[in-house]
Amino acid sequence: MTIDDSIASACQAVPGLQSGVLVLLPDSLQIGGVGEGSSFDREPLVRSAARCLTSLRSATPPTKGGSRYVEYAFVSDEQLVVILRGRRFSRVALALSCSREANLAFVLSSTRAAFEKIEDTVDLTEFEL
């Protein structure tokens, strides 16, 4: 199973998912993606995750049991954008864009569950220093 397949499988339950990307911080590198478009189409999500979370990377480092989620949610006329930093791997973030019809609370809880699955199924230790 590839990283893209693992992300797609984990994000199946996220309502209204349009596209998503797993990002390595602070380098702004795309690890994998899901949904509509190519990696170039997901670049705005990569840049948004880096801008939102890079300055916070050292502010709340993960602990042995994992830190709390650091998350951002943006609501526009056409879509919801949710950005989460990893609990176990602070250099990894998940950014998803969903259709506006989806319930924000449900999108946030589904995204948290999806990120937990990603952290469980994808070997992210190679991305930590």
ROSE-4610 file (N, C-alpha, C; in Angstrom, 1 decimal, always signed):
// ROSE-4610
residu = [M/M/M/T/T/T/I/I/I/D/D/D/D/D/D/S/S/S/I/I/I/A/A/A/S/S/S/A/A/A/C/C/C/Q/Q/Q/A/A/A/V/V/V/P/P/P/G/G/G/L/L/L/Q/Q/Q/S/S/S/G/G/G/V/V/V/L/L/L/V/V/V/L/L/L/L/L/L/P/P/P/D/D/D/S/S/S/L/L/L/Q/Q/Q/I/I/I/G/G/G/G/G/G/V/V/V/G/G/G/E/E/E/G/G/G/S/S/S/S/S/S/F/F/F/D/D/D/R/R/R/E/E/E/P/P/P/L/L/L/V/V/V/R/R/R/S/S/S/A/A/A/A/A/A/R/R/R/C/C/C/L/L/L/T/T/T/S/S/S/L/L/L/R/R/R/S/S/S/A/A/A/T/T/T/P/P/P/P/P/P/T/T/T/K/K/K/G/G/G/G/G/G/S/S/S/R/R/R/Y/Y/Y/V/V/V/E/E/E/Y/Y/Y/A/A/A/F/F/F/V/V/V/S/S/S/D/D/D/E/E/E/Q/Q/Q/L/L/L/V/V/V/V/V/V/I/I/I/L/L/L/R/R/R/G/G/G/R/R/R/R/R/R/F/F/F/S/S/S/R/R/R/V/V/V/A/A/A/L/L/L/A/A/A/L/L/L/S/S/S/C/C/C/S/S/S/R/R/R/E/E/E/A/A/A/N/N/N/L/L/L/A/A/A/F/F/F/V/V/V/L/L/L/S/S/S/S/S/S/T/T/T/R/R/R/A/A/A/A/A/A/F/F/F/E/E/E/K/K/K/I/I/I/E/E/E/D/D/D/T/T/T/V/V/V/D/D/D/L/L/L/T/T/T/E/E/E/F/F/F/E/E/E/L/L/L]
num = [1/1/1/2/2/2/3/3/3/4/4/4/5/5/5/6/6/6/7/7/7/8/8/8/9/9/9/10/10/10/11/11/11/12/12/12/13/13/13/14/14/14/15/15/15/16/16/16/17/17/17/18/18/18/19/19/19/20/20/20/21/21/21/22/22/22/23/23/23/24/24/24/25/25/25/26/26/26/27/27/27/28/28/28/29/29/29/30/30/30/31/31/31/32/32/32/33/33/33/34/34/34/35/35/35/36/36/36/37/37/37/38/38/38/39/39/39/40/40/40/41/41/41/42/42/42/43/43/43/44/44/44/45/45/45/46/46/46/47/47/47/48/48/48/49/49/49/50/50/50/51/51/51/52/52/52/53/53/53/54/54/54/55/55/55/56/56/56/57/57/57/58/58/58/59/59/59/60/60/60/61/61/61/62/62/62/63/63/63/64/64/64/65/65/65/66/66/66/67/67/67/68/68/68/69/69/69/70/70/70/71/71/71/72/72/72/73/73/73/74/74/74/75/75/75/76/76/76/77/77/77/78/78/78/79/79/79/80/80/80/81/81/81/82/82/82/83/83/83/84/84/84/85/85/85/86/86/86/87/87/87/88/88/88/89/89/89/90/90/90/91/91/91/92/92/92/93/93/93/94/94/94/95/95/95/96/96/96/97/97/97/98/98/98/99/99/99/100/100/100/101/101/101/102/102/102/103/103/103/104/104/104/105/105/105/106/106/106/107/107/107/108/108/108/109/109/109/110/110/110/111/111/111/112/112/112/113/113/113/114/114/114/115/115/115/116/116/116/117/117/117/118/118/118/119/119/119/120/120/120/121/121/121/122/122/122/123/123/123/124/124/124/125/125/125/126/126/126/127/127/127/128/128/128/129/129/129]
x = [+0.8/+0.0/+0.9/+0.6/+1.4/+0.9/+1.7/+1.3/+0.0/-0.1/-1.4/-2.6/-2.4/-3.5/-3.9/-2.9/-3.1/-3.9/-3.5/-4.2/-5.6/-5.8/-7.2/-8.0/-7.5/-8.3/-8.7/-7.7/-8.0/-9.0/-9.0/-9.8/-11.2/-11.5/-12.8/-14.0/-13.9/-15.0/-15.1/-14.2/-14.3/-15.3/-16.4/-17.5/-17.1/-17.5/-17.3/-15.8/-15.0/-13.5/-13.3/-12.6/-12.2/-10.8/-9.9/-8.5/-7.8/-6.7/-5.9/-4.5/-3.6/-2.2/-1.6/-0.6/+0.3/+1.5/+1.9/+3.0/+4.1/+5.3/+6.5/+6.9/+6.9/+7.2/+8.6/+9.3/+9.0/+9.4/+9.7/+10.2/+9.2/+7.9/+6.8/+6.9/+7.2/+7.3/+6.0/+5.5/+4.3/+4.7/+4.3/+4.6/+3.6/+2.4/+1.3/+0.1/-0.8/-2.1/-3.2/-4.4/-5.7/-6.6/-7.5/-8.6/-8.3/-9.1/-9.1/-7.7/-7.4/-6.2/-4.9/-3.8/-2.5/-1.8/-0.5/+0.3/+0.4/+0.4/+0.5/-0.8/-1.9/-3.2/-3.3/-2.5/-2.6/-1.5/-0.7/+0.3/-0.2/-1.4/-1.9/-2.1/-2.6/-2.7/-1.4/-0.4/+1.0/+1.5/+1.4/+1.9/+1.1/-0.2/-1.1/-0.7/-0.5/+0.0/+1.3/+2.2/+3.5/+3.4/+2.7/+2.5/+1.9/+0.9/+0.1/+0.9/+1.6/+2.2/+3.7/+4.4/+5.9/+6.3/+5.7/+6.1/+5.7/+4.7/+4.2/+5.0/+5.8/+6.4/+7.2/+7.9/+8.6/+7.8/+6.7/+5.9/+5.2/+4.7/+4.1/+4.6/+5.8/+6.3/+5.5/+5.5/+4.7/+5.4/+4.6/+5.1/+5.1/+5.4/+5.5/+4.1/+3.0/+1.7/+1.1/+1.8/+1.3/+0.8/+0.9/+0.4/-1.0/-1.6/-2.9/-2.8/-4.0/-4.0/-3.8/-3.0/-2.9/-3.6/-4.7/-5.5/-6.0/-6.2/-6.8/-7.9/-9.0/-10.1/-10.4/-10.6/-10.9/-12.2/-13.1/-14.4/-14.5/-14.8/-15.0/-16.4/-16.7/-18.0/-18.2/-17.1/-17.1/-16.5/-15.7/-15.1/-14.6/-14.4/-13.8/-12.4/-11.4/-10.0/-9.7/-9.2/-8.8/-7.3/-6.5/-5.1/-4.8/-4.2/-3.8/-2.3/-1.7/-0.3/-0.4/+0.6/+0.6/+0.7/+0.1/+0.2/+1.6/+1.9/+3.1/+4.3/+4.1/+5.1/+4.9/+5.6/+5.3/+5.7/+6.5/+7.0/+6.0/+4.9/+4.0/+2.6/+2.0/+0.7/-0.2/-1.5/-2.5/-3.4/-3.5/-4.4/-5.4/-6.7/-7.8/-8.7/-9.2/-10.2/-11.5/-12.6/-13.9/-14.9/-16.0/-17.1/-17.7/-18.3/-18.9/-20.2/-20.8/-22.0/-21.8/-20.5/-20.2/-20.3/-20.6/-20.7/-19.3/-18.9/-17.5/-17.1/-18.0/-17.6/-17.4/-18.2/-18.0/-16.8/-16.5/-15.2/-14.0/-14.0/-12.9/-12.7/-13.8/-13.7/-13.3/-13.8/-13.4/-11.9/-11.5/-10.1/-9.1/-9.5/-8.7/-8.6/-9.7/-9.7/-8.9/-9.0/-8.2/-6.7/-6.3/-4.9/-4.3/-5.2/-4.7/-4.5/-5.4/-5.2/-3.9/-3.7/-2.5/-1.2/-1.2/+0.0/+0.2/-0.9/-0.8/-0.4/-0.8/-0.5/+0.7/+1.1/+2.2/+3.4/+4.6/+5.8/+6.3/+6.1/+6.5/+7.8/+8.4/+9.6/+10.7/+10.7/+11.8/+11.8/+10.7/+10.5/+10.9/+11.1/+11.5/+13.0/+13.5/+14.9/+15.3]
y = [-1.2/+0.0/+1.2/+2.2/+3.4/+4.4/+5.5/+6.5/+7.2/+7.4/+8.0/+7.1/+5.8/+4.8/+4.8/+4.9/+5.0/+6.3/+7.4/+8.7/+8.6/+8.1/+7.9/+7.0/+5.9/+5.0/+5.7/+6.4/+7.0/+8.2/+8.9/+10.1/+9.8/+8.5/+8.1/+8.7/+8.8/+9.2/+10.7/+11.4/+12.9/+13.4/+14.1/+14.5/+15.6/+15.4/+16.5/+16.7/+15.7/+15.8/+16.1/+17.2/+17.5/+17.1/+17.5/+17.2/+17.3/+16.6/+16.6/+16.3/+16.7/+16.5/+16.3/+15.4/+15.2/+16.0/+16.9/+17.8/+17.6/+17.8/+17.7/+19.2/+19.5/+20.9/+20.9/+22.0/+23.3/+23.3/+22.2/+22.2/+22.4/+22.3/+22.4/+21.4/+20.2/+19.1/+18.2/+17.9/+17.0/+15.6/+14.9/+13.5/+12.6/+13.0/+12.3/+13.1/+12.6/+13.4/+12.5/+13.1/+12.4/+13.4/+12.9/+13.7/+14.3/+15.3/+15.9/+16.6/+16.6/+17.3/+16.6/+17.3/+16.8/+17.4/+17.1/+17.6/+19.2/+19.6/+21.1/+21.8/+21.1/+21.7/+21.7/+20.9/+20.8/+21.7/+22.4/+23.3/+24.4/+25.0/+26.0/+25.4/+24.1/+23.5/+23.3/+22.9/+22.7/+24.0/+25.1/+26.4/+26.9/+26.7/+27.1/+26.4/+25.1/+24.3/+24.8/+25.0/+25.5/+26.9/+27.7/+29.1/+29.0/+28.2/+28.1/+27.4/+26.4/+25.5/+25.6/+26.2/+26.2/+27.0/+28.1/+28.9/+28.2/+27.3/+26.6/+25.3/+24.9/+23.5/+23.4/+24.4/+24.3/+24.7/+25.4/+25.9/+24.8/+23.7/+22.7/+21.3/+20.9/+19.7/+18.5/+17.4/+16.2/+15.6/+15.0/+14.2/+12.8/+11.9/+10.5/+10.0/+10.4/+10.0/+10.8/+11.8/+12.6/+13.9/+15.0/+16.3/+16.4/+17.5/+17.8/+18.2/+18.2/+18.6/+20.1/+20.5/+21.9/+22.0/+22.7/+22.7/+24.1/+24.3/+25.5/+25.1/+25.9/+25.7/+27.0/+27.0/+28.2/+27.9/+28.8/+28.7/+29.8/+29.4/+30.4/+30.1/+30.9/+30.7/+29.3/+28.7/+27.5/+26.3/+26.5/+25.3/+25.5/+24.4/+24.4/+23.9/+24.5/+24.0/+23.7/+22.5/+22.1/+21.7/+22.2/+21.9/+21.4/+20.2/+19.6/+19.3/+19.5/+19.1/+17.7/+16.9/+15.5/+15.5/+14.5/+14.4/+13.7/+12.7/+11.9/+12.5/+13.1/+13.6/+15.0/+15.9/+17.3/+17.9/+17.2/+17.8/+17.4/+16.7/+16.2/+16.9/+17.4/+18.0/+17.4/+17.5/+17.1/+18.3/+18.6/+19.7/+19.2/+19.4/+18.9/+20.1/+20.0/+21.0/+20.1/+20.7/+20.0/+20.9/+20.4/+21.2/+22.0/+23.1/+24.0/+23.4/+22.4/+21.8/+21.0/+20.6/+19.7/+20.5/+19.8/+20.3/+20.4/+21.6/+21.9/+21.0/+20.8/+19.9/+18.5/+18.0/+16.7/+16.5/+17.6/+17.5/+17.5/+18.3/+18.3/+17.0/+16.4/+15.1/+14.0/+14.0/+13.0/+13.2/+14.4/+14.7/+14.2/+14.4/+14.0/+12.4/+11.8/+10.3/+9.8/+10.5/+10.1/+10.3/+11.4/+11.6/+10.5/+10.1/+9.0/+7.8/+7.5/+6.3/+6.4/+7.6/+7.8/+7.6/+8.2/+8.0/+6.6/+5.8/+4.4/+3.5/+3.9/+3.0/+3.4/+4.7/+5.1/+5.3/+4.8/+4.9/+6.3/+7.2/+8.6/+8.9/+7.8/+8.0/+8.5/+8.2/+8.7/+10.2/+10.8/+12.2/+13.0/+12.4/+13.1/+13.1/+14.2/+14.3/+13.9]
z = [+0.0/+0.0/+0.0/-0.9/-1.0/+0.0/+0.2/+1.1/+0.7/-0.7/-1.2/-0.9/-1.0/-0.8/+0.7/+1.6/+3.0/+3.4/+2.8/+3.0/+2.5/+1.3/+0.7/+1.6/+2.1/+2.9/+4.2/+4.8/+6.1/+6.0/+4.8/+4.7/+4.0/+3.8/+3.2/+4.0/+5.3/+6.2/+6.3/+5.8/+5.9/+4.9/+5.4/+4.5/+3.5/+2.3/+1.3/+0.9/+1.1/+0.8/-0.7/-1.0/-2.3/-2.6/-1.7/-1.9/-0.5/-0.4/+0.8/+0.6/+1.5/+1.4/+2.7/+2.8/+3.9/+3.7/+4.6/+4.4/+5.4/+5.0/+5.9/+6.2/+7.5/+7.9/+8.5/+8.4/+7.8/+6.4/+5.8/+4.4/+3.3/+3.7/+2.7/+1.6/+2.0/+1.0/+1.1/+0.0/+0.0/+0.1/+1.1/+1.3/+0.5/+0.5/-0.3/-0.4/-1.2/-1.4/-1.8/-1.7/-2.0/-2.7/-3.5/-4.0/-5.4/-5.7/-7.0/-7.3/-8.6/-9.0/-8.8/-9.3/-9.2/-8.0/-7.8/-6.7/-6.9/-8.1/-8.3/-7.8/-8.0/-7.6/-6.0/-5.4/-3.9/-3.3/-4.1/-3.6/-2.6/-2.9/-1.9/-0.5/-0.5/+0.8/+1.5/+0.8/+1.3/+1.9/+1.1/+1.6/+2.8/+2.8/+4.0/+5.2/+5.1/+6.3/+6.8/+5.9/+6.3/+7.0/+6.5/+7.1/+8.4/+8.6/+9.8/+10.9/+10.6/+11.6/+11.8/+10.9/+11.1/+12.3/+12.6/+13.8/+15.1/+15.0/+16.2/+16.5/+15.6/+15.7/+17.0/+17.5/+18.7/+19.9/+19.7/+20.8/+21.6/+21.0/+21.7/+21.2/+21.6/+21.1/+21.6/+20.8/+21.2/+22.4/+23.2/+24.4/+24.1/+25.0/+24.8/+24.3/+24.9/+24.6/+23.4/+22.9/+21.8/+22.4/+21.7/+22.1/+21.7/+22.2/+21.7/+20.2/+19.6/+18.2/+18.1/+17.1/+16.8/+15.4/+15.4/+14.2/+13.8/+12.5/+12.0/+11.1/+11.1/+10.2/+9.5/+8.2/+7.4/+6.7/+6.7/+6.1/+5.0/+3.8/+2.7/+2.1/+1.1/+0.5/-0.2/-0.7/-1.4/-0.7/+0.3/+0.9/+2.3/+3.0/+4.3/+4.2/+4.8/+4.8/+6.3/+6.5/+7.8/+7.8/+8.7/+8.8/+10.2/+10.3/+11.6/+11.6/+12.7/+12.9/+13.6/+13.3/+13.8/+15.3/+16.0/+17.4/+17.8/+17.1/+17.4/+16.6/+15.4/+14.6/+14.3/+15.0/+14.9/+13.5/+12.8/+11.5/+10.4/+10.7/+9.7/+9.9/+8.8/+8.9/+7.9/+8.1/+7.2/+6.9/+5.6/+5.2/+4.2/+4.5/+3.7/+3.3/+2.0/+1.6/+1.4/+1.9/+1.8/+1.2/+0.7/+0.2/+1.3/+1.0/+2.1/+2.7/+2.0/+2.6/+3.8/+4.0/+5.1/+6.5/+7.5/+8.9/+9.4/+9.9/+10.3/+11.5/+12.4/+13.6/+13.1/+12.2/+11.7/+10.9/+10.1/+9.3/+10.2/+11.3/+12.2/+12.9/+13.4/+14.1/+13.2/+11.9/+10.9/+10.5/+10.4/+10.1/+11.2/+12.4/+13.5/+13.5/+13.3/+13.2/+12.0/+10.9/+9.7/+10.0/+10.6/+10.9/+11.9/+12.8/+13.7/+12.9/+12.0/+11.1/+10.3/+9.8/+9.0/+9.8/+11.0/+11.9/+12.3/+12.3/+12.7/+11.5/+10.3/+9.1/+8.3/+8.3/+7.5/+8.4/+8.0/+8.7/+8.6/+9.5/+9.5/+10.3/+10.8/+11.6/+10.8/+9.5/+8.6/+8.4/+8.7/+8.5/+9.8/+10.9/+12.1/+12.3/+12.8/+13.1/+14.5]
